[in-house]
Amino acid sequence: MKPKQVKGVPQQQSGGFHDTESQKMVEPAVLLQKFEMLKERFFCVRNWKSYCGEGFADFKLYDAEGIETQRIPQKGDFMRIDIPGPGEIESKGYDWVEVTDICFTEDNNSESIIITCTPSRDPKNKKKRHIAHFYSAKATSSFMISRTPTHLKAAVYGRNESPNFNASFTDMVRNLMVAAGGMMGVSKIQWKKLSDGFLDFE
């Protein structure tokens, strides 16, 4: 199986990948209203866990200086991820990604928003520059929401996923185990909870 070609999502070159998508048919009369609700959920990173239930990662948004913020994500921001189980020891148990691109596309019949993130350093620790994540710096995660005249969609696209070996021995072992689980489909199950949760308006 090959990765989907999605405008705004980085190309797959090496390592693992996944395409995790959820779609919901919505009555045209309320579709724009529902999409506004979806955008509010999408941009409120700190609430992502609440759409997925227990056992999902906890996300928090930080600005370029490493200060927690509750605004809409911007390019150059960071997300701190607290995944279930052991985290990176050198970054106090957390994994970090940087928001490297935000892509808005709109025409008369459709609209989409994509936030792309890559594994990054811990912005709160200015002395250490190593990647504080179980994937290497080449990996990307692209979070997308979109609308058509009849459907709303939420998706997460993972590309170029390989373990981060630029770490201490203990973290290297941990990164290998977590990354291997992700590439075997464990992370896709988690992301499916998020994409489904975004579209659960009941």
KELUM-143485 format. One record per atom (N, C-alpha, C): x, y, z; residue number from 1; atom name. Coordinates in steps of 0.02 Angstrom, whole numbers, always signed. Atoms other than C-alpha are relative to their C-alpha. Layout:
BEGIN
<node <X; Y; Z>; NUM; 'CA'>;
...
//
This chain:
BEGIN
<node <+42; -59; +0>; 1; 'N'>;
<node <+0; +0; +0>; 1; 'CA'>;
<node <+44; +63; +0>; 1; 'C'>;
<node <-39; -62; +5>; 2; 'N'>;
<node <+65; +172; -47>; 2; 'CA'>;
<node <-36; +56; +38>; 2; 'C'>;
<node <+31; -56; -34>; 3; 'N'>;
<node <+37; +333; +50>; 3; 'CA'>;
<node <-41; +43; -48>; 3; 'C'>;
<node <+41; -44; +41>; 4; 'N'>;
<node <-97; +450; -14>; 4; 'CA'>;
<node <+39; +63; -18>; 4; 'C'>;
<node <-28; -64; +21>; 5; 'N'>;
<node <-44; +603; -111>; 5; 'CA'>;
<node <-51; +54; +20>; 5; 'C'>;
<node <+45; -51; -27>; 6; 'N'>;
<node <-123; +746; -12>; 6; 'CA'>;
<node <+35; +67; -5>; 6; 'C'>;
<node <-29; -67; +7>; 7; 'N'>;
<node <-91; +928; -57>; 7; 'CA'>;
<node <+14; +30; +69>; 7; 'C'>;
<node <-19; -29; -63>; 8; 'N'>;
<node <+4; +1009; +86>; 8; 'CA'>;
<node <+32; -49; +48>; 8; 'C'>;
<node <-31; +51; -42>; 9; 'N'>;
<node <+66; +844; +160>; 9; 'CA'>;
<node <+67; -19; -31>; 9; 'C'>;
<node <-66; +17; +27>; 10; 'N'>;
<node <+254; +807; +142>; 10; 'CA'>;
<node <+1; -67; -35>; 10; 'C'>;
<node <-7; +62; +38>; 11; 'N'>;
<node <+307; +670; +21>; 11; 'CA'>;
<node <+32; -54; +44>; 11; 'C'>;
<node <-31; +57; -34>; 12; 'N'>;
<node <+349; +498; +89>; 12; 'CA'>;
<node <+64; -19; -37>; 12; 'C'>;
<node <-64; +18; +30>; 13; 'N'>;
<node <+533; +457; +60>; 13; 'CA'>;
<node <+31; -62; +31>; 13; 'C'>;
<node <-29; +59; -33>; 14; 'N'>;
<node <+586; +327; +189>; 14; 'CA'>;
<node <-35; -12; +66>; 14; 'C'>;
<node <+30; +16; -64>; 15; 'N'>;
<node <+530; +239; +346>; 15; 'CA'>;
<node <-73; -17; -5>; 15; 'C'>;
<node <+71; +18; -2>; 16; 'N'>;
<node <+352; +208; +399>; 16; 'CA'>;
<node <-44; +60; -17>; 16; 'C'>;
<node <+49; -53; +14>; 17; 'N'>;
<node <+194; +306; +358>; 17; 'CA'>;
<node <-69; -25; +20>; 17; 'C'>;
<node <+70; +20; -9>; 18; 'N'>;
<node <+8; +306; +393>; 18; 'CA'>;
<node <-45; +55; -27>; 18; 'C'>;
<node <+54; -46; +21>; 19; 'N'>;
<node <-150; +386; +324>; 19; 'CA'>;
<node <-60; -17; +45>; 19; 'C'>;
<node <+55; +12; -47>; 20; 'N'>;
<node <-280; +401; +462>; 20; 'CA'>;
<node <-54; +52; -12>; 20; 'C'>;
<node <+52; -46; +21>; 21; 'N'>;
<node <-445; +476; +406>; 21; 'CA'>;
<node <-67; -18; +30>; 21; 'C'>;
<node <+70; +10; -20>; 22; 'N'>;
<node <-622; +499; +471>; 22; 'CA'>;
<node <-42; +49; -40>; 22; 'C'>;
<node <+43; -41; +42>; 23; 'N'>;
<node <-767; +568; +371>; 23; 'CA'>;
<node <-72; -5; +25>; 23; 'C'>;
<node <+69; +0; -24>; 24; 'N'>;
<node <-945; +618; +416>; 24; 'CA'>;
<node <-44; +39; -48>; 24; 'C'>;
<node <+48; -36; +42>; 25; 'N'>;
<node <-1093; +663; +305>; 25; 'CA'>;
<node <-39; +48; +43>; 25; 'C'>;
<node <+35; -52; -38>; 26; 'N'>;
<node <-1175; +824; +362>; 26; 'CA'>;
<node <-51; +34; -45>; 26; 'C'>;
<node <+51; -35; +39>; 27; 'N'>;
<node <-1336; +908; +305>; 27; 'CA'>;
<node <+27; +68; -23>; 27; 'C'>;
<node <-27; -63; +26>; 28; 'N'>;
<node <-1292; +1055; +192>; 28; 'CA'>;
<node <-21; +62; +40>; 28; 'C'>;
<node <+26; -58; -37>; 29; 'N'>;
<node <-1400; +1173; +297>; 29; 'CA'>;
<node <+42; +16; +62>; 29; 'C'>;
<node <-38; -12; -62>; 30; 'N'>;
<node <-1287; +1151; +450>; 30; 'CA'>;
<node <+75; -14; -10>; 30; 'C'>;
<node <-69; +20; +11>; 31; 'N'>;
<node <-1122; +1103; +368>; 31; 'CA'>;
<node <+50; +55; +19>; 31; 'C'>;
<node <-47; -54; -17>; 32; 'N'>;
<node <-1038; +1274; +383>; 32; 'CA'>;
<node <+3; +12; +75>; 32; 'C'>;
<node <+2; -8; -73>; 33; 'N'>;
<node <-1094; +1288; +564>; 33; 'CA'>;
<node <+42; -55; +34>; 33; 'C'>;
<node <-38; +56; -28>; 34; 'N'>;
<node <-1022; +1116; +602>; 34; 'CA'>;
<node <+75; +8; -14>; 34; 'C'>;
<node <-70; -9; +16>; 35; 'N'>;
<node <-860; +1160; +513>; 35; 'CA'>;
<node <+32; +52; +45>; 35; 'C'>;
<node <-26; -50; -48>; 36; 'N'>;
<node <-840; +1313; +624>; 36; 'CA'>;
<node <+14; -32; +67>; 36; 'C'>;
<node <-11; +37; -63>; 37; 'N'>;
<node <-860; +1199; +775>; 37; 'CA'>;
<node <+62; -44; -6>; 37; 'C'>;
<node <-58; +43; +12>; 38; 'N'>;
<node <-731; +1081; +699>; 38; 'CA'>;
<node <+64; +41; +3>; 38; 'C'>;
<node <-60; -43; -1>; 39; 'N'>;
<node <-608; +1225; +675>; 39; 'CA'>;
<node <+17; +19; +72>; 39; 'C'>;
<node <-13; -17; -70>; 40; 'N'>;
<node <-628; +1276; +858>; 40; 'CA'>;
<node <+34; -58; +35>; 40; 'C'>;
<node <-30; +60; -30>; 41; 'N'>;
<node <-587; +1098; +912>; 41; 'CA'>;
<node <+72; -10; -25>; 41; 'C'>;
<node <-64; +12; +33>; 42; 'N'>;
<node <-443; +1084; +790>; 42; 'CA'>;
<node <+54; +48; +26>; 42; 'C'>;
<node <-49; -51; -20>; 43; 'N'>;
<node <-358; +1245; +846>; 43; 'CA'>;
<node <+11; +2; +76>; 43; 'C'>;
<node <-8; +1; -73>; 44; 'N'>;
<node <-380; +1211; +1033>; 44; 'CA'>;
<node <+39; -62; +20>; 44; 'C'>;
<node <-43; +58; -8>; 45; 'N'>;
<node <-232; +1093; +1053>; 45; 'CA'>;
<node <-6; -31; +69>; 45; 'C'>;
<node <+2; +26; -69>; 46; 'N'>;
<node <-246; +1077; +1242>; 46; 'CA'>;
<node <-61; -44; +13>; 46; 'C'>;
<node <+61; +41; -10>; 47; 'N'>;
<node <-419; +997; +1222>; 47; 'CA'>;
<node <-1; -64; -41>; 47; 'C'>;
<node <+2; +58; +43>; 48; 'N'>;
<node <-370; +862; +1098>; 48; 'CA'>;
<node <-13; -65; +38>; 48; 'C'>;
<node <+9; +62; -39>; 49; 'N'>;
<node <-361; +729; +1233>; 49; 'CA'>;
<node <-73; -11; +18>; 49; 'C'>;
<node <+69; +6; -23>; 50; 'N'>;
<node <-540; +766; +1286>; 50; 'CA'>;
<node <-46; -30; -53>; 50; 'C'>;
<node <+40; +30; +54>; 51; 'N'>;
<node <-604; +707; +1116>; 51; 'CA'>;
<node <+15; -74; -8>; 51; 'C'>;
<node <-24; +68; +12>; 52; 'N'>;
<node <-517; +539; +1133>; 52; 'CA'>;
<node <-7; -47; +60>; 52; 'C'>;
<node <+8; +43; -58>; 53; 'N'>;
<node <-545; +476; +1310>; 53; 'CA'>;
<node <+67; -18; +32>; 53; 'C'>;
<node <-60; +20; -37>; 54; 'N'>;
<node <-421; +396; +1429>; 54; 'CA'>;
<node <+46; -41; -45>; 54; 'C'>;
<node <-49; +40; +38>; 55; 'N'>;
<node <-262; +318; +1361>; 55; 'CA'>;
<node <+26; +35; -61>; 55; 'C'>;
<node <-25; -37; +57>; 56; 'N'>;
<node <-231; +454; +1232>; 56; 'CA'>;
<node <+52; +50; +24>; 56; 'C'>;
<node <-51; -49; -17>; 57; 'N'>;
<node <-84; +574; +1228>; 57; 'CA'>;
<node <-30; +67; +19>; 57; 'C'>;
<node <+21; -67; -21>; 58; 'N'>;
<node <-101; +744; +1312>; 58; 'CA'>;
<node <+44; +51; -36>; 58; 'C'>;
<node <-36; -50; +39>; 59; 'N'>;
<node <-52; +893; +1202>; 59; 'CA'>;
<node <-6; +69; +32>; 59; 'C'>;
<node <+1; -70; -21>; 60; 'N'>;
<node <-4; +1069; +1254>; 60; 'CA'>;
<node <+39; +41; -50>; 60; 'C'>;
<node <-31; -43; +50>; 61; 'N'>;
<node <+44; +1216; +1143>; 61; 'CA'>;
<node <+46; +51; +34>; 61; 'C'>;
<node <-49; -48; -26>; 62; 'N'>;
<node <+199; +1324; +1174>; 62; 'CA'>;
<node <+22; +46; -57>; 62; 'C'>;
<node <-24; -45; +51>; 63; 'N'>;
<node <+263; +1477; +1083>; 63; 'CA'>;
<node <+75; -13; -13>; 63; 'C'>;
<node <-69; +11; +21>; 64; 'N'>;
<node <+437; +1493; +1006>; 64; 'CA'>;
<node <+50; +7; +58>; 64; 'C'>;
<node <-44; -9; -57>; 65; 'N'>;
<node <+510; +1543; +1175>; 65; 'CA'>;
<node <-10; -54; +53>; 65; 'C'>;
<node <+13; +54; -47>; 66; 'N'>;
<node <+442; +1388; +1262>; 66; 'CA'>;
<node <-49; +18; +55>; 66; 'C'>;
<node <+51; -21; -49>; 67; 'N'>;
<node <+300; +1477; +1353>; 67; 'CA'>;
<node <-68; -27; -21>; 67; 'C'>;
<node <+65; +30; +17>; 68; 'N'>;
<node <+133; +1386; +1361>; 68; 'CA'>;
<node <-49; +54; -21>; 68; 'C'>;
<node <+48; -47; +26>; 69; 'N'>;
<node <-3; +1473; +1261>; 69; 'CA'>;
<node <-65; -36; -18>; 69; 'C'>;
<node <+65; +29; +15>; 70; 'N'>;
<node <-188; +1445; +1227>; 70; 'CA'>;
<node <-31; +30; -62>; 70; 'C'>;
<node <+26; -29; +62>; 71; 'N'>;
<node <-205; +1537; +1063>; 71; 'CA'>;
<node <+1; -51; -57>; 71; 'C'>;
<node <-3; +42; +60>; 72; 'N'>;
<node <-221; +1467; +887>; 72; 'CA'>;
<node <+73; -15; -17>; 72; 'C'>;
<node <-70; +16; +17>; 73; 'N'>;
<node <-61; +1375; +833>; 73; 'CA'>;
<node <+26; +44; -56>; 73; 'C'>;
<node <-34; -38; +51>; 74; 'N'>;
<node <+64; +1472; +729>; 74; 'CA'>;
<node <+63; -36; -21>; 74; 'C'>;
<node <-63; +28; +23>; 75; 'N'>;
<node <+213; +1421; +625>; 75; 'CA'>;
<node <+56; +22; +48>; 75; 'C'>;
<node <-53; -15; -47>; 76; 'N'>;
<node <+363; +1410; +742>; 76; 'CA'>;
<node <-18; -17; +72>; 76; 'C'>;
<node <+21; +23; -66>; 77; 'N'>;
<node <+260; +1355; +892>; 77; 'CA'>;
<node <+24; -72; +12>; 77; 'C'>;
<node <-17; +68; -18>; 78; 'N'>;
<node <+293; +1192; +984>; 78; 'CA'>;
<node <-60; -33; +34>; 78; 'C'>;
<node <+49; +39; -37>; 79; 'N'>;
<node <+179; +1054; +1048>; 79; 'CA'>;
<node <+37; -49; +45>; 79; 'C'>;
<node <-27; +48; -47>; 80; 'N'>;
<node <+224; +957; +1204>; 80; 'CA'>;
<node <-48; -59; +5>; 80; 'C'>;
<node <+42; +60; +2>; 81; 'N'>;
<node <+160; +778; +1199>; 81; 'CA'>;
<node <+18; -45; +58>; 81; 'C'>;
<node <-8; +48; -55>; 82; 'N'>;
<node <+136; +667; +1350>; 82; 'CA'>;
<node <-35; -64; -20>; 82; 'C'>;
<node <+31; +62; +23>; 83; 'N'>;
<node <+107; +495; +1278>; 83; 'CA'>;
<node <-7; -49; +58>; 83; 'C'>;
<node <+6; +50; -53>; 84; 'N'>;
<node <+45; +350; +1387>; 84; 'CA'>;
<node <+64; -42; +3>; 84; 'C'>;
<node <-62; +38; -8>; 85; 'N'>;
<node <+194; +256; +1458>; 85; 'CA'>;
<node <+59; +45; +10>; 85; 'C'>;
<node <-60; -39; -14>; 86; 'N'>;
<node <+374; +312; +1482>; 86; 'CA'>;
<node <+15; +51; -55>; 86; 'C'>;
<node <-18; -53; +48>; 87; 'N'>;
<node <+428; +475; +1401>; 87; 'CA'>;
<node <+75; +7; -3>; 87; 'C'>;
<node <-71; -14; +7>; 88; 'N'>;
<node <+597; +545; +1352>; 88; 'CA'>;
<node <+29; +23; +67>; 88; 'C'>;
<node <-30; -17; -65>; 89; 'N'>;
<node <+705; +550; +1508>; 89; 'CA'>;
<node <+33; +69; -2>; 89; 'C'>;
<node <-37; -63; +4>; 90; 'N'>;
<node <+813; +695; +1447>; 90; 'CA'>;
<node <-46; +61; -6>; 90; 'C'>;
<node <+47; -56; +4>; 91; 'N'>;
<node <+658; +802; +1416>; 91; 'CA'>;
<node <-56; -6; +52>; 91; 'C'>;
<node <+45; +6; -58>; 92; 'N'>;
<node <+575; +759; +1582>; 92; 'CA'>;
<node <-64; -36; -15>; 92; 'C'>;
<node <+57; +43; +13>; 93; 'N'>;
<node <+458; +629; +1511>; 93; 'CA'>;
<node <-46; +21; -56>; 93; 'C'>;
<node <+43; -24; +53>; 94; 'N'>;
<node <+389; +726; +1363>; 94; 'CA'>;
<node <+33; -7; -68>; 94; 'C'>;
<node <-23; -4; +69>; 95; 'N'>;
<node <+404; +720; +1174>; 95; 'CA'>;
<node <-22; +69; -27>; 95; 'C'>;
<node <+13; -67; +27>; 96; 'N'>;
<node <+409; +882; +1073>; 96; 'CA'>;
<node <-1; +0; -76>; 96; 'C'>;
<node <+0; -12; +72>; 97; 'N'>;
<node <+363; +934; +896>; 97; 'CA'>;
<node <-6; +75; -12>; 97; 'C'>;
<node <+5; -70; +20>; 98; 'N'>;
<node <+377; +1100; +806>; 98; 'CA'>;
<node <-50; +7; -57>; 98; 'C'>;
<node <+46; -15; +55>; 99; 'N'>;
<node <+240; +1174; +697>; 99; 'CA'>;
<node <+41; +32; -56>; 99; 'C'>;
<node <-43; -24; +55>; 100; 'N'>;
<node <+333; +1192; +532>; 100; 'CA'>;
<node <-39; +28; -59>; 100; 'C'>;
<node <+39; -27; +56>; 101; 'N'>;
<node <+189; +1233; +415>; 101; 'CA'>;
<node <-74; +0; +19>; 101; 'C'>;
<node <+73; -2; -5>; 102; 'N'>;
<node <+6; +1286; +418>; 102; 'CA'>;
<node <-27; +20; -67>; 102; 'C'>;
<node <+23; -10; +69>; 103; 'N'>;
<node <-84; +1273; +252>; 103; 'CA'>;
<node <-76; +7; -1>; 103; 'C'>;
<node <+71; -13; +8>; 104; 'N'>;
<node <-256; +1350; +217>; 104; 'CA'>;
<node <-17; -3; -75>; 104; 'C'>;
<node <+22; +4; +69>; 105; 'N'>;
<node <-347; +1306; +55>; 105; 'CA'>;
<node <-76; +8; -1>; 105; 'C'>;
<node <+72; -11; +3>; 106; 'N'>;
<node <-520; +1367; +6>; 106; 'CA'>;
<node <-21; +19; -71>; 106; 'C'>;
<node <+32; -22; +62>; 107; 'N'>;
<node <-630; +1381; -149>; 107; 'CA'>;
<node <-75; +2; +13>; 107; 'C'>;
<node <+72; -7; -9>; 108; 'N'>;
<node <-816; +1394; -181>; 108; 'CA'>;
<node <-33; -61; +31>; 108; 'C'>;
<node <+32; +62; -21>; 109; 'N'>;
<node <-851; +1212; -137>; 109; 'CA'>;
<node <+36; -37; +56>; 109; 'C'>;
<node <-38; +38; -50>; 110; 'N'>;
<node <-717; +1158; -14>; 110; 'CA'>;
<node <+47; +45; +39>; 110; 'C'>;
<node <-47; -36; -44>; 111; 'N'>;
<node <-599; +1212; +124>; 111; 'CA'>;
<node <+40; -52; +39>; 111; 'C'>;
<node <-41; +45; -40>; 112; 'N'>;
<node <-454; +1128; +212>; 112; 'CA'>;
<node <+53; +39; +38>; 112; 'C'>;
<node <-53; -28; -41>; 113; 'N'>;
<node <-328; +1168; +348>; 113; 'CA'>;
<node <+46; -56; +21>; 113; 'C'>;
<node <-49; +51; -19>; 114; 'N'>;
<node <-168; +1069; +378>; 114; 'CA'>;
<node <+53; +32; +44>; 114; 'C'>;
<node <-55; -19; -44>; 115; 'N'>;
<node <-48; +1089; +524>; 115; 'CA'>;
<node <+52; -56; -2>; 115; 'C'>;
<node <-53; +50; +5>; 116; 'N'>;
<node <+117; +999; +493>; 116; 'CA'>;
<node <+52; +12; +55>; 116; 'C'>;
<node <-48; -3; -56>; 117; 'N'>;
<node <+236; +959; +637>; 117; 'CA'>;
<node <+57; -49; -13>; 117; 'C'>;
<node <-58; +45; +3>; 118; 'N'>;
<node <+410; +883; +647>; 118; 'CA'>;
<node <+30; -7; +70>; 118; 'C'>;
<node <-34; +9; -64>; 119; 'N'>;
<node <+503; +809; +797>; 119; 'CA'>;
<node <+51; +56; +12>; 119; 'C'>;
<node <-41; -58; -14>; 120; 'N'>;
<node <+599; +946; +884>; 120; 'CA'>;
<node <+36; -5; +67>; 120; 'C'>;
<node <-31; -7; -66>; 121; 'N'>;
<node <+706; +998; +1031>; 121; 'CA'>;
<node <-53; +22; +50>; 121; 'C'>;
<node <+41; -27; -53>; 122; 'N'>;
<node <+630; +1045; +1197>; 122; 'CA'>;
<node <+13; +76; +3>; 122; 'C'>;
<node <-13; -72; +2>; 123; 'N'>;
<node <+607; +1235; +1181>; 123; 'CA'>;
<node <+12; +31; +68>; 123; 'C'>;
<node <-9; -25; -68>; 124; 'N'>;
<node <+610; +1254; +1370>; 124; 'CA'>;
<node <+71; -11; +25>; 124; 'C'>;
<node <-69; +14; -19>; 125; 'N'>;
<node <+788; +1185; +1378>; 125; 'CA'>;
<node <+46; +28; -54>; 125; 'C'>;
<node <-40; -35; +50>; 126; 'N'>;
<node <+900; +1307; +1285>; 126; 'CA'>;
<node <+69; -32; -9>; 126; 'C'>;
<node <-68; +27; +2>; 127; 'N'>;
<node <+1060; +1209; +1324>; 127; 'CA'>;
<node <+5; -62; -43>; 127; 'C'>;
<node <-2; +63; +38>; 128; 'N'>;
<node <+1013; +1046; +1237>; 128; 'CA'>;
<node <-37; +8; -65>; 128; 'C'>;
<node <+28; -8; +67>; 129; 'N'>;
<node <+979; +1040; +1051>; 129; 'CA'>;
<node <-25; -66; -30>; 129; 'C'>;
<node <+18; +65; +30>; 130; 'N'>;
<node <+943; +854; +1028>; 130; 'CA'>;
<node <-76; -5; -8>; 130; 'C'>;
<node <+71; +11; +13>; 131; 'N'>;
<node <+775; +796; +960>; 131; 'CA'>;
<node <-31; -36; +58>; 131; 'C'>;
<node <+34; +29; -58>; 132; 'N'>;
<node <+660; +761; +1107>; 132; 'CA'>;
<node <-64; -34; -24>; 132; 'C'>;
<node <+58; +36; +30>; 133; 'N'>;
<node <+547; +635; +1018>; 133; 'CA'>;
<node <+24; -70; -18>; 133; 'C'>;
<node <-19; +69; +17>; 134; 'N'>;
<node <+542; +449; +980>; 134; 'CA'>;
<node <+13; -10; -74>; 134; 'C'>;
<node <-17; +2; +71>; 135; 'N'>;
<node <+547; +484; +792>; 135; 'CA'>;
<node <+57; +48; -15>; 135; 'C'>;
<node <-55; -44; +21>; 136; 'N'>;
<node <+693; +563; +701>; 136; 'CA'>;
<node <-27; +65; -29>; 136; 'C'>;
<node <+19; -66; +25>; 137; 'N'>;
<node <+693; +741; +634>; 137; 'CA'>;
<node <-31; -2; -69>; 137; 'C'>;
<node <+28; +5; +68>; 138; 'N'>;
<node <+642; +680; +460>; 138; 'CA'>;
<node <-75; -14; +0>; 138; 'C'>;
<node <+70; +19; -2>; 139; 'N'>;
<node <+470; +623; +518>; 139; 'CA'>;
<node <-45; +62; +1>; 139; 'C'>;
<node <+50; -53; -3>; 140; 'N'>;
<node <+314; +730; +498>; 140; 'CA'>;
<node <-67; -29; +20>; 140; 'C'>;
<node <+70; +15; -13>; 141; 'N'>;
<node <+137; +726; +565>; 141; 'CA'>;
<node <-41; +59; -25>; 141; 'C'>;
<node <+42; -53; +28>; 142; 'N'>;
<node <+8; +825; +468>; 142; 'CA'>;
<node <-72; -12; +22>; 142; 'C'>;
<node <+69; +3; -26>; 143; 'N'>;
<node <-160; +859; +553>; 143; 'CA'>;
<node <-43; +42; -47>; 143; 'C'>;
<node <+41; -34; +49>; 144; 'N'>;
<node <-299; +905; +433>; 144; 'CA'>;
<node <-74; -3; +17>; 144; 'C'>;
<node <+73; +0; +2>; 145; 'N'>;
<node <-481; +957; +435>; 145; 'CA'>;
<node <-21; +30; -67>; 145; 'C'>;
<node <+24; -27; +64>; 146; 'N'>;
<node <-584; +991; +279>; 146; 'CA'>;
<node <-75; -8; -6>; 146; 'C'>;
<node <+72; +6; +14>; 147; 'N'>;
<node <-758; +1014; +211>; 147; 'CA'>;
<node <-10; -2; -76>; 147; 'C'>;
<node <+26; -1; +68>; 148; 'N'>;
<node <-847; +978; +47>; 148; 'CA'>;
<node <-73; +20; +6>; 148; 'C'>;
<node <+71; -19; -7>; 149; 'N'>;
<node <-1029; +1021; +6>; 149; 'CA'>;
<node <-41; -50; +41>; 149; 'C'>;
<node <+40; +51; -35>; 150; 'N'>;
<node <-1085; +859; +91>; 150; 'CA'>;
<node <+35; -33; +60>; 150; 'C'>;
<node <-36; +37; -52>; 151; 'N'>;
<node <-948; +797; +209>; 151; 'CA'>;
<node <+50; +45; +38>; 151; 'C'>;
<node <-55; -26; -39>; 152; 'N'>;
<node <-830; +848; +348>; 152; 'CA'>;
<node <+51; -56; +9>; 152; 'C'>;
<node <-53; +49; -5>; 153; 'N'>;
<node <-663; +761; +364>; 153; 'CA'>;
<node <+53; +23; +50>; 153; 'C'>;
<node <-58; -12; -44>; 154; 'N'>;
<node <-526; +748; +496>; 154; 'CA'>;
<node <+50; -55; -13>; 154; 'C'>;
<node <-51; +50; +18>; 155; 'N'>;
<node <-361; +661; +464>; 155; 'CA'>;
<node <+67; +17; +33>; 155; 'C'>;
<node <-69; -7; -21>; 156; 'N'>;
<node <-184; +632; +524>; 156; 'CA'>;
<node <+42; -41; -48>; 156; 'C'>;
<node <-44; +34; +48>; 157; 'N'>;
<node <-47; +589; +399>; 157; 'CA'>;
<node <+71; -1; +27>; 157; 'C'>;
<node <-69; +8; -23>; 158; 'N'>;
<node <+119; +520; +460>; 158; 'CA'>;
<node <+45; -17; -58>; 158; 'C'>;
<node <-47; +12; +55>; 159; 'N'>;
<node <+269; +522; +344>; 159; 'CA'>;
<node <+72; -6; +27>; 159; 'C'>;
<node <-73; +7; -12>; 160; 'N'>;
<node <+452; +466; +350>; 160; 'CA'>;
<node <+16; -16; +73>; 160; 'C'>;
<node <-6; +16; -71>; 161; 'N'>;
<node <+437; +386; +522>; 161; 'CA'>;
<node <+55; -52; +12>; 161; 'C'>;
<node <-53; +47; -20>; 162; 'N'>;
<node <+596; +307; +591>; 162; 'CA'>;
<node <+24; +20; +69>; 162; 'C'>;
<node <-19; -14; -69>; 163; 'N'>;
<node <+667; +293; +768>; 163; 'CA'>;
<node <+54; +53; +6>; 163; 'C'>;
<node <-51; -50; -15>; 164; 'N'>;
<node <+769; +433; +844>; 164; 'CA'>;
<node <+56; -33; +41>; 164; 'C'>;
<node <-57; +31; -34>; 165; 'N'>;
<node <+940; +360; +887>; 165; 'CA'>;
<node <+50; +52; +26>; 165; 'C'>;
<node <-43; -54; -25>; 166; 'N'>;
<node <+1018; +530; +927>; 166; 'CA'>;
<node <-22; +17; +71>; 166; 'C'>;
<node <+24; -8; -69>; 167; 'N'>;
<node <+987; +509; +1114>; 167; 'CA'>;
<node <+44; -42; +46>; 167; 'C'>;
<node <-35; +42; -48>; 168; 'N'>;
<node <+1055; +432; +1273>; 168; 'CA'>;
<node <-20; -73; -11>; 168; 'C'>;
<node <+15; +70; +12>; 169; 'N'>;
<node <+1058; +242; +1278>; 169; 'CA'>;
<node <-70; -19; +23>; 169; 'C'>;
<node <+66; +17; -27>; 170; 'N'>;
<node <+904; +230; +1389>; 170; 'CA'>;
<node <-56; +28; -44>; 170; 'C'>;
<node <+50; -30; +45>; 171; 'N'>;
<node <+805; +351; +1279>; 171; 'CA'>;
<node <+0; -33; -68>; 171; 'C'>;
<node <-5; +33; +65>; 172; 'N'>;
<node <+869; +264; +1122>; 172; 'CA'>;
<node <-40; -65; +0>; 172; 'C'>;
<node <+38; +62; -6>; 173; 'N'>;
<node <+797; +98; +1182>; 173; 'CA'>;
<node <-75; +16; +1>; 173; 'C'>;
<node <+70; -20; -4>; 174; 'N'>;
<node <+634; +183; +1227>; 174; 'CA'>;
<node <-26; +24; -67>; 174; 'C'>;
<node <+21; -26; +65>; 175; 'N'>;
<node <+626; +275; +1060>; 175; 'CA'>;
<node <-11; -56; -50>; 175; 'C'>;
<node <+6; +57; +46>; 176; 'N'>;
<node <+654; +113; +965>; 176; 'CA'>;
<node <-64; -38; +13>; 176; 'C'>;
<node <+60; +38; -17>; 177; 'N'>;
<node <+514; +25; +1059>; 177; 'CA'>;
<node <-64; +38; -19>; 177; 'C'>;
<node <+60; -40; +15>; 178; 'N'>;
<node <+388; +168; +1042>; 178; 'CA'>;
<node <-8; +9; -76>; 178; 'C'>;
<node <+3; -10; +72>; 179; 'N'>;
<node <+432; +202; +860>; 179; 'CA'>;
<node <-20; -64; -36>; 179; 'C'>;
<node <+18; +64; +31>; 180; 'N'>;
<node <+421; +17; +816>; 180; 'CA'>;
<node <-74; -14; +8>; 180; 'C'>;
<node <+72; +9; -11>; 181; 'N'>;
<node <+249; +9; +895>; 181; 'CA'>;
<node <-41; +45; -45>; 181; 'C'>;
<node <+35; -46; +44>; 182; 'N'>;
<node <+197; +163; +797>; 182; 'CA'>;
<node <+0; -24; -72>; 182; 'C'>;
<node <-5; +23; +69>; 183; 'N'>;
<node <+259; +91; +633>; 183; 'CA'>;
<node <-38; -65; -12>; 183; 'C'>;
<node <+40; +61; +6>; 184; 'N'>;
<node <+166; -71; +670>; 184; 'CA'>;
<node <-75; +13; +4>; 184; 'C'>;
<node <+71; -18; +2>; 185; 'N'>;
<node <+2; +23; +681>; 185; 'CA'>;
<node <-30; +22; +65>; 185; 'C'>;
<node <+27; -21; -65>; 186; 'N'>;
<node <-17; +64; +866>; 186; 'CA'>;
<node <-19; +74; -1>; 186; 'C'>;
<node <+15; -72; +1>; 187; 'N'>;
<node <-8; +252; +835>; 187; 'CA'>;
<node <-61; +15; -44>; 187; 'C'>;
<node <+58; -11; +44>; 188; 'N'>;
<node <-136; +239; +694>; 188; 'CA'>;
<node <-65; -9; +39>; 188; 'C'>;
<node <+59; +10; -42>; 189; 'N'>;
<node <-261; +172; +821>; 189; 'CA'>;
<node <-13; +62; +43>; 189; 'C'>;
<node <+6; -60; -40>; 190; 'N'>;
<node <-226; +322; +932>; 190; 'CA'>;
<node <-25; +59; -43>; 190; 'C'>;
<node <+20; -56; +42>; 191; 'N'>;
<node <-241; +446; +788>; 191; 'CA'>;
<node <-72; -8; -25>; 191; 'C'>;
<node <+69; +11; +21>; 192; 'N'>;
<node <-404; +365; +734>; 192; 'CA'>;
<node <-48; +24; +54>; 192; 'C'>;
<node <+42; -26; -54>; 193; 'N'>;
<node <-475; +407; +905>; 193; 'CA'>;
<node <-6; +76; -6>; 193; 'C'>;
<node <+1; -72; +6>; 194; 'N'>;
<node <-428; +588; +876>; 194; 'CA'>;
<node <-42; +23; -60>; 194; 'C'>;
<node <+38; -21; +59>; 195; 'N'>;
<node <-497; +602; +699>; 195; 'CA'>;
<node <-74; -15; +9>; 195; 'C'>;
<node <+71; +15; -14>; 196; 'N'>;
<node <-659; +515; +752>; 196; 'CA'>;
<node <-27; +49; +51>; 196; 'C'>;
<node <+23; -45; -53>; 197; 'N'>;
<node <-669; +624; +908>; 197; 'CA'>;
<node <-13; +71; -24>; 197; 'C'>;
<node <+11; -66; +28>; 198; 'N'>;
<node <-652; +785; +809>; 198; 'CA'>;
<node <-70; +7; -30>; 198; 'C'>;
<node <+63; -2; +37>; 199; 'N'>;
<node <-809; +739; +712>; 199; 'CA'>;
<node <-60; -24; +41>; 199; 'C'>;
<node <+54; +22; -43>; 200; 'N'>;
<node <-913; +678; +860>; 200; 'CA'>;
<node <-34; +61; +31>; 200; 'C'>;
<node <+34; -60; -24>; 201; 'N'>;
<node <-1034; +823; +885>; 201; 'CA'>;
<node <-58; -16; +46>; 201; 'C'>;
<node <+57; +19; -42>; 202; 'N'>;
<node <-1160; +725; +989>; 202; 'CA'>;
<node <+13; +17; +73>; 202; 'C'>;
//
